[in-house]
Amino acid sequence: TVDACLLMSILGWVTIGIGFASAGWVGLLLLGFWRLLRQAGENDREVERAIASLPTVLFRGKHTPLPLLEGREPAEATSCAICLGDFEPGEELRILPCVHLYHRACID
């Protein structure tokens, strides 16, 4: 009976140790996920700032004056490649670094 009690005691301590190790592992996983979520939030803010810094132009028809970007002239487009809607006079367009035009709402 002494051997049985000793065995049960050892098994109990092993079970407790495994439980603590598992809890520690889960805690480390949660900490890692929390850090990833925080970093993703910071990246989202950087992306929003970058998008907001892109130039916009008010569409006035085919003869809308388009600014040069890094010496390149934007291609003349009559529709947005995202929503496939035609540009209407008075709509605000966003010019991306690839010098293509899109509806501002489609990019923002």
C-alpha positions, 0 to 999 in steps of 0.5 A, a space after each residue: 500500500 505504501 508503493 500505491 500511495 507513493 505512485 498516486 502521489 507522483 502521478 498527482 504531482 506530474 498531473 499538476 506539473 503538466 497542468 501548469 506547463 499547459 497553462 503557461 503555454 496557453 498564456 504565451 500563445 495568448 500574449 503572442 496573439 495579443 501582440 499580433 493584433 496590436 501590430 495589425 492595428 498599428 499597420 492599419 493606421 499607417 495604411 490609412 495615413 498612406 491612402 489619405 496622402 494620395 492625390 485626388 482630383 475632381 472629375 470634370 469629364 474627358 478634359 479633367 486636368 490630371 497632375 503628373 506623378 513622379 514625371 508620369 502622366 495618369 492614363 485617361 480612364 473613364 471608369 473605375 476598375 474596382 466598382 466598374 462604374 463610369 466616372 461622372 462629373 463632380 466625382 472625386 477620384 484618387 490617383 494611385 502611385 501606379 498612376 491609375 484613377 479610381 473612385 475615392 470611395 472605392 480606395 478609401 
